[in-house]
């Protein structure tokens, strides 16, 4: 006979239930429309606790009874007898339950997953009022089952579920524990490192009785030894973090264990193609990798992490990966797996190089997939290079980096490859020929140039160029000449680079040479020359269907149009450039387009549009960590604020911009300071300048976006902002320079000596921060 329902038989919660409020609400609705719900997730994710809270919530909807049946310690063949005993049934289970409206909570189904599926199928088919709530690492796969993946706790800030859980459990372990300004970011870091895994967070929180939060963070590299202090009354598999993961690992088949430990070679994420190329081998054929991958996803040990470039992306939780790395090290396979990992990524690089080879017109959707795939796997590229350094075998890694050079140096990506490239180039690799070493050394120069180190960029590029010439490497020589022109301003070599590119039929190199020449013309006020260069780049970009190249050309043409006073054309070009790169990781170009649109709106007096565009540009620059870009955005914001009449913030932001770029105030700076002095007075402007100069990057960005000033701004000695002002005479001479007059011509015009004219020109160059007369002329034209 079936025992009558006794809701008190659900175990009382041992402590406060923290977080998952929306999860419980969603599952409550789900249980009303589905008779079989399985909560799936990795060990320690909180499936049992969530199921118990849910069962308590919906108990009154099941007047026929609610039963919790724990299955973790069962052996095969024991399930039906155990369930019958738990329900007090001596006869047939389905017949005895009959039409009761009851709920069966089957907890930890993994050891007897097949028998659970059969039992649920029989009971659900024979008992129309019965509902089943199960917890398991993998679905039961019964008709009508709804699988609900239990997510980790959110770790998005100091009020997130994970942090709240840590604080609640830490307070229970040490009543005087509380979050402070110092410990708050440490707790967030700790919860993020533990993947929001509730069991790991609870074990870590319990350790505050003997360790500080900072000590916990420091010791996370050995998390299994650290988090070994669970409650004595907890199930054995939950007393330590290792026990939880080990319990899950022991339930895997031999092939599943092989794939799990081999997947640990991936530092962040991977695709199916990579898994097949790296993880297949003895004991696991390539055609079986997908099947086992599906099994491990079902068992919640591998996480499906969205899509990249039309391919599913997978990853391991850090806790699971740490365990799998131990298993990989013990297996003796690690060295071979890491070599395969490097080779697989090198093959990806080679495929990208083939798509941009001379004569290939690869459609943009194909190119875009390569770009997005590279961006999503950039951590893997770095990890592969680290392994090459460790083993002292640089050739494959150097070839990988040079194959993807256009992805490494383009679009403002921060990939931290410079130091890795240094270490690879320092290795004495006999297989690294002069052409490869030369191209890699030039690449190092490009990375230095992107970081603003022109001296290092120049020395590396010259050294690499010499190696490429000695090897008769036309591509290397051409790219070296182009980079050298960017680093030094010496443009004599561009004609040779263009000649080599045309001989090879390399349209991408031709576009690069034209683009560098166009920028040179733009910087020196030679707008017709700049327009021709950018138009050549645009023509090639259209021919190749290269959206990034076309966007670059549109940005250049927009700048030419703005300097020429054609704001409508400038706006159209910036919008065209933005539309082309919105959906790829070309942050620098996206930011340039947004900032350009903001400046055009400012020129047109549309301050609302200018603020919207400059805000988006600033946020993207900040999120991408583009320090130089942030400095430029701050100057643009200062101009906007000055136009809005907010001279106080404008002065501080332009000072912060000048400080971040480590340069003297120039003419653009003075355009902001001059009206501020008229409105606020010189003394106050000097004080505001000093306050802005002392801001950190974060403070300056917050000042721009939120209007927030630092509580105690620094007060260092700073360059006087007065030096950037031109006297009336100097402005007159600047106008004559813009007309093309020489020093003697200026002297004749103003009836002064040539020496006096030369002295005035030198003062103008110093105050404006320029080095050539053409820059003065361009500034005058732009300022009109």
SVG drawing of the C-alpha trace seen along z (x, -y; Angstrom):
<svg xmlns="http://www.w3.org/2000/svg" viewBox="-7 -97 79 104">
<polyline fill="none" stroke="black" stroke-width="0.4" points="0.0,0.0 1.2,-3.5 2.1,-5.6 0.1,-8.8 1.7,-12.0 3.7,-13.8 5.2,-16.9 7.4,-17.3 9.5,-14.3 11.2,-16.7 14.4,-17.6 14.6,-21.0 17.0,-23.4 20.2,-23.5 20.9,-27.2 19.6,-30.1 18.8,-29.5 20.7,-32.2 20.0,-33.3 18.3,-31.4 15.0,-33.2 14.2,-33.6 15.3,-29.9 12.7,-28.7 10.0,-30.8 10.7,-29.5 10.9,-25.9 7.6,-26.3 5.9,-27.2 7.7,-24.4 6.5,-21.8 2.9,-22.9 3.2,-22.1 5.6,-19.2 5.3,-15.9 9.0,-15.0 11.7,-17.6 15.4,-16.8 17.8,-19.3 21.1,-18.7 24.5,-20.1 28.0,-19.4 28.7,-18.1 28.5,-20.8 26.3,-23.1 23.5,-23.0 21.0,-20.6 19.8,-18.9 19.4,-22.1 17.4,-23.7 15.3,-20.6 14.4,-20.6 13.5,-24.3 11.3,-23.7 9.6,-20.6 8.8,-22.6 7.3,-25.4 5.0,-23.0 4.2,-20.5 0.7,-21.7 0.0,-21.1 0.6,-17.4 -1.9,-16.3 -1.2,-12.7 2.3,-12.9 5.9,-14.3 8.8,-11.8 12.5,-12.4 14.5,-9.4 18.2,-9.7 20.0,-7.4 23.7,-8.4 24.9,-5.2 22.8,-2.7 24.2,0.3 22.8,1.5 19.7,3.7 18.6,2.1 16.5,-0.8 13.0,0.6 13.2,2.3 14.7,-0.8 12.0,-3.1 9.3,-0.7 10.7,-0.5 11.0,-4.3 7.3,-4.6 6.2,-1.8 4.9,0.2 4.9,4.0 3.2,4.6 3.3,3.1 4.6,-0.5 2.4,-1.8 -0.7,-0.1 -0.3,-1.2 0.3,-4.9 -2.5,-4.8 -4.2,-8.1 -2.7,-10.0 -1.5,-13.5 2.0,-13.0 5.6,-14.1 8.6,-11.9 12.0,-13.6 14.7,-11.3 18.0,-12.8 21.4,-11.9 20.3,-9.5 23.8,-9.0 24.8,-5.6 21.6,-4.0 20.7,-6.3 19.4,-3.6 17.2,-2.0 15.9,-5.4 14.8,-6.0 13.0,-2.7 11.3,-3.3 10.1,-6.8 8.8,-5.6 6.7,-2.9 5.5,-5.1 4.6,-8.1 2.8,-5.8 0.8,-4.1 0.2,-6.9 -1.5,-9.9 -1.3,-12.1 2.4,-11.5 5.1,-14.1 8.8,-13.3 11.5,-15.8 15.0,-14.3 18.6,-15.6 21.4,-14.1 24.5,-15.0 22.8,-13.9 19.2,-13.7 17.2,-10.5 16.0,-10.6 12.4,-9.5 9.4,-10.5 8.0,-13.9 11.1,-14.8 12.1,-18.5 15.8,-19.0 16.7,-22.1 20.4,-23.0 21.3,-24.4 23.6,-27.3 26.4,-28.5 25.6,-31.3 25.9,-34.8 29.2,-36.5 28.7,-39.9 29.4,-42.1 29.5,-42.5 25.7,-42.1 25.6,-38.9 24.3,-35.6 27.7,-34.1 29.0,-36.9 25.9,-36.9 26.3,-33.1 29.9,-33.6 29.1,-36.3 26.2,-34.3 28.4,-31.2 31.4,-33.2 29.4,-35.0 28.1,-31.6 31.7,-30.4 33.0,-33.7 30.3,-36.0 32.5,-39.1 33.1,-38.7 31.9,-41.5 32.7,-42.9 35.0,-45.9 36.3,-48.1 39.4,-45.9 37.8,-42.5 34.8,-43.2 36.8,-42.9 38.7,-39.9 35.5,-38.0 34.3,-38.8 37.6,-37.5 37.4,-34.4 33.8,-33.6 34.8,-34.2 37.8,-31.8 35.4,-29.2 33.1,-29.5 30.1,-30.4 30.1,-26.8 28.0,-26.8 29.8,-23.9 33.2,-25.4 32.0,-28.8 30.6,-27.3 33.8,-25.4 35.9,-28.5 33.6,-30.6 34.1,-28.0 37.8,-28.7 37.5,-32.3 37.6,-30.9 41.4,-30.4 42.4,-32.4 41.8,-35.9 40.1,-36.4 43.4,-37.5 45.0,-34.3 42.2,-32.3 42.7,-34.0 46.5,-33.5 46.0,-29.7 43.5,-29.0 46.1,-27.4 45.9,-24.5 42.2,-24.6 41.7,-20.9 43.9,-21.0 42.6,-24.3 38.9,-23.4 39.1,-20.3 37.2,-21.3 33.5,-20.4 31.0,-19.5 31.5,-16.0 27.8,-15.3 27.8,-16.0 27.8,-13.1 31.4,-12.0 31.3,-13.2 30.5,-16.8 33.1,-17.0 35.8,-18.3 35.9,-19.8 38.1,-16.9 35.7,-14.3 32.9,-15.9 34.8,-16.0 36.4,-12.6 33.0,-11.0 31.8,-12.3 35.0,-11.2 34.7,-7.6 31.3,-7.3 32.6,-8.0 33.3,-5.3 37.0,-4.9 36.6,-6.8 34.8,-9.7 37.7,-9.9 40.2,-10.0 38.4,-12.9 37.9,-14.8 41.5,-14.7 42.8,-15.4 40.4,-18.4 42.2,-20.0 45.0,-20.9 42.7,-23.7 43.2,-26.7 39.9,-28.5 37.7,-27.0 37.7,-24.9 35.6,-23.8 34.8,-20.3 37.4,-20.5 40.1,-21.3 38.9,-18.5 39.1,-16.0 42.5,-17.2 44.0,-17.3 42.1,-14.7 41.8,-11.8 44.4,-9.1 45.0,-5.8 41.8,-4.6 39.7,-7.3 39.2,-7.4 38.5,-10.7 34.9,-9.6 34.2,-8.9 35.2,-12.3 31.8,-13.9 29.9,-11.1 31.9,-11.3 31.8,-15.1 28.0,-14.8 28.1,-12.5 30.3,-14.8 28.1,-17.8 25.1,-15.7 26.9,-14.8 27.6,-18.6 31.4,-18.1 31.9,-20.0 30.0,-23.2 28.5,-24.3 29.5,-28.0 27.6,-29.5 28.9,-29.6 31.8,-31.2 32.0,-31.6 29.1,-29.2 30.7,-26.5 29.7,-25.4 32.3,-26.4 33.0,-24.2 34.9,-24.8 35.6,-23.2 34.8,-24.8 38.1,-25.8 37.5,-23.4 36.9,-20.5 39.9,-21.5 42.2,-21.6 41.2,-18.0 41.5,-16.9 45.0,-18.5 46.1,-16.3 44.7,-13.2 46.5,-14.3 49.8,-14.8 49.5,-11.3 48.6,-9.7 52.0,-10.6 50.2,-12.1 50.6,-15.8 53.6,-16.5 52.2,-14.8 48.8,-16.6 50.4,-20.0 52.4,-19.4 49.1,-18.5 47.5,-21.6 50.2,-23.8 50.1,-22.0 46.3,-22.3 46.4,-26.1 49.3,-26.4 47.1,-24.7 44.4,-27.3 46.9,-30.0 48.1,-28.4 44.5,-28.2 44.1,-32.0 47.3,-32.8 45.9,-30.8 42.7,-32.8 44.6,-36.1 47.3,-34.7 47.9,-36.7 45.3,-35.7 42.7,-34.6 39.5,-36.5 38.0,-35.1 34.3,-36.2 33.9,-38.4 31.7,-35.9 34.6,-33.4 37.1,-36.0 34.8,-37.1 34.6,-33.5 38.4,-33.4 38.5,-36.8 35.9,-35.8 37.3,-32.4 40.7,-33.8 39.3,-36.4 37.4,-33.7 40.5,-31.4 43.1,-34.0 43.9,-32.5 44.6,-29.2 47.1,-30.9 48.9,-32.4 48.9,-29.1 50.4,-27.3 53.2,-29.9 53.9,-29.5 54.4,-25.7 56.8,-26.4 58.9,-28.6 58.8,-25.9 60.1,-23.2 62.6,-25.5 61.1,-24.8 60.1,-28.2 59.6,-27.5 56.0,-26.4 54.9,-29.2 56.8,-31.8 55.2,-30.6 51.8,-30.7 52.2,-34.3 53.5,-35.5 50.6,-33.7 48.1,-35.6 50.0,-38.9 47.1,-40.9 44.9,-39.7 47.5,-40.3 48.2,-44.0 44.8,-45.0 41.8,-46.6 43.1,-47.4 43.3,-43.9 45.0,-43.3 46.6,-39.9 49.7,-40.3 51.8,-38.6 54.8,-41.0 56.5,-39.4 55.8,-35.9 57.3,-36.9 60.4,-38.3 60.9,-34.9 60.4,-33.0 62.9,-35.1 65.5,-34.7 65.5,-30.9 68.2,-29.5 66.0,-27.5 68.2,-26.0 65.1,-25.4 64.1,-29.1 65.4,-30.4 66.3,-34.1 63.0,-34.8 60.8,-33.5 63.0,-35.2 63.0,-38.4 59.2,-38.4 58.7,-37.7 61.1,-40.5 59.2,-42.9 56.0,-41.7 57.6,-42.5 58.2,-46.0 54.5,-46.3 53.5,-45.3 55.9,-47.9 54.5,-50.5 50.9,-49.6 52.1,-50.1 53.5,-53.6 57.2,-52.6 58.6,-54.0 62.2,-53.5 61.8,-49.8 59.6,-49.5 62.2,-51.1 65.1,-49.0 63.1,-45.7 61.8,-46.6 65.3,-47.5 66.7,-44.3 63.9,-42.2 64.1,-44.0 67.8,-43.1 67.1,-39.4 64.3,-39.3 66.4,-41.0 69.2,-38.5 66.7,-35.7 65.3,-37.4 61.9,-37.4 59.8,-39.9 56.8,-39.8 59.0,-40.3 60.8,-43.2 57.6,-44.9 55.9,-44.6 59.1,-45.8 59.3,-48.9 55.6,-49.6 56.1,-49.3 59.3,-51.3 57.5,-54.2 54.9,-54.1 57.5,-54.1 59.9,-56.7 58.0,-58.8 60.5,-57.9 58.3,-57.2 61.0,-56.8 60.6,-53.0 56.9,-52.9 57.5,-53.0 59.7,-49.9 57.1,-48.2 54.4,-49.0 56.6,-47.7 57.2,-44.4 53.5,-44.0 52.5,-44.6 55.1,-42.1 53.6,-39.5 50.0,-40.4 49.5,-41.0 46.5,-43.3 46.6,-43.4 50.2,-44.7 49.3,-47.2 46.4,-48.5 48.7,-48.7 51.3,-50.8 48.6,-53.1 47.1,-53.4 50.4,-54.4 51.1,-56.9 47.6,-58.4 48.0,-58.8 51.2,-60.6 49.5,-63.0 46.7,-63.6 49.1,-64.3 50.9,-66.9 47.9,-68.7 48.3,-67.2 44.6,-66.4 44.6,-65.6 47.4,-63.1 45.6,-61.6 42.3,-61.3 44.0,-59.5 45.6,-57.0 42.5,-56.2 40.5,-55.9 43.1,-53.3 42.6,-51.4 38.8,-51.5 39.0,-50.2 41.2,-47.2 38.9,-46.6 35.9,-46.4 37.7,-44.1 38.7,-41.8 35.3,-42.1 37.4,-43.1 35.2,-44.9 38.0,-45.9 40.0,-47.4 37.0,-49.2 36.2,-50.6 39.8,-51.8 39.5,-53.6 36.1,-55.2 37.6,-56.5 40.5,-58.1 38.2,-59.6 35.9,-60.9 38.9,-62.6 39.9,-64.2 36.3,-65.4 36.1,-66.9 39.3,-68.8 38.0,-70.1 34.9,-71.3 32.5,-68.8 30.8,-67.6 28.0,-65.7 30.6,-63.6 32.5,-63.0 29.4,-61.8 28.5,-59.4 32.0,-57.9 32.1,-57.4 28.7,-55.7 29.7,-53.5 32.9,-52.5 30.9,-51.7 28.4,-49.5 31.1,-47.4 32.8,-46.4 30.0,-46.4 29.9,-42.6 33.6,-41.8 36.1,-42.4 37.6,-45.5 37.3,-47.7 39.8,-50.4 37.9,-51.0 34.5,-51.0 35.8,-53.5 37.3,-55.7 34.0,-55.7 32.0,-56.6 34.4,-59.2 34.5,-60.7 30.7,-60.8 30.8,-62.5 33.2,-65.2 31.2,-65.8 28.1,-66.2 30.0,-68.7 31.1,-70.6 27.5,-70.8 26.3,-72.0 24.3,-68.8 25.5,-68.4 23.0,-65.6 24.2,-63.5 27.8,-64.3 27.4,-63.2 25.7,-59.9 28.4,-59.0 31.3,-60.0 29.8,-58.1 29.7,-54.9 33.3,-55.5 34.5,-56.1 32.8,-53.0 34.3,-50.8 37.8,-52.3 37.5,-51.7 36.3,-48.1 39.0,-47.2 41.7,-48.8 42.8,-51.1 44.8,-53.6 45.9,-55.8 42.3,-55.7 41.0,-56.8 43.3,-59.8 42.0,-60.9 38.4,-60.3 39.0,-62.5 40.2,-65.4 37.0,-65.0 34.9,-65.0 36.6,-68.1 35.7,-69.8 32.1,-68.7 31.9,-70.0 33.4,-73.3 30.7,-73.6 28.1,-72.8 29.5,-75.5 30.9,-73.2 34.4,-74.7 35.2,-73.2 35.1,-69.6 36.4,-70.5 39.7,-71.8 40.2,-68.8 39.5,-66.3 41.9,-67.9 44.5,-68.0 44.0,-64.3 44.3,-63.7 47.6,-65.5 49.0,-63.7 48.0,-60.3 49.7,-60.9 52.8,-62.3 53.1,-65.3 53.0,-69.1 49.8,-71.0 49.2,-71.9 46.8,-73.9 43.8,-71.7 44.4,-72.0 44.4,-75.8 41.1,-75.8 39.6,-74.4 41.6,-76.5 41.1,-79.9 37.3,-80.1 37.7,-78.6 40.1,-81.4 37.6,-83.9 34.8,-82.3 36.6,-81.2 39.8,-83.2 43.4,-82.1 43.9,-81.2 41.0,-78.8 41.9,-77.2 45.4,-76.5 43.9,-74.8 41.6,-72.7 44.4,-71.8 46.5,-70.5 43.5,-68.5 42.9,-66.9 46.6,-66.2 46.6,-64.1 43.6,-61.9 44.0,-58.2 42.6,-56.7 39.6,-55.3 38.9,-58.6 39.1,-60.5 36.7,-58.1 34.3,-58.3 34.5,-62.1 33.6,-62.1 30.8,-59.5 29.3,-60.1 30.5,-63.6 32.2,-62.1 35.3,-63.9 37.9,-62.0 37.6,-62.5 41.2,-63.6 42.8,-64.5 46.6,-64.4 48.4,-67.7 51.7,-67.1 53.8,-69.7 52.6,-69.8 53.6,-71.6 52.1,-75.1 49.2,-75.2 49.9,-78.8 52.8,-77.9 50.4,-76.7 49.0,-80.2 49.9,-82.0 50.4,-85.7 48.6,-87.9 51.8,-88.2 52.3,-84.4 48.8,-83.8 49.4,-86.2 52.6,-84.4 50.8,-81.0 48.3,-82.3 51.2,-83.3 52.7,-79.9 49.3,-78.4 49.5,-80.6 52.9,-78.9 55.2,-81.8 58.9,-81.1 60.6,-82.9 61.9,-85.5 58.4,-85.9 57.0,-86.4 59.7,-88.9 58.9,-90.9 55.1,-90.8 55.5,-92.0 58.5,-94.2 60.7,-92.3 64.0,-90.6 64.2,-86.9 65.9,-86.0 62.9,-87.4 60.5,-85.5 62.5,-82.3 62.3,-82.8 58.6,-83.3 58.2,-80.1 60.3,-78.2 58.1,-79.5 54.9,-78.5 56.2,-75.0 57.1,-74.6 53.8,-75.9 51.7,-73.8 53.7,-70.7 54.4,-70.4 57.6,-69.5 57.0,-70.8 55.6,-73.9 53.0,-71.7 51.5,-70.7 51.1,-74.4 49.4,-75.0 47.1,-72.0 46.2,-73.3 45.4,-76.8 43.2,-75.4 41.4,-73.1 40.9,-75.9 39.2,-78.2"/>
</svg>
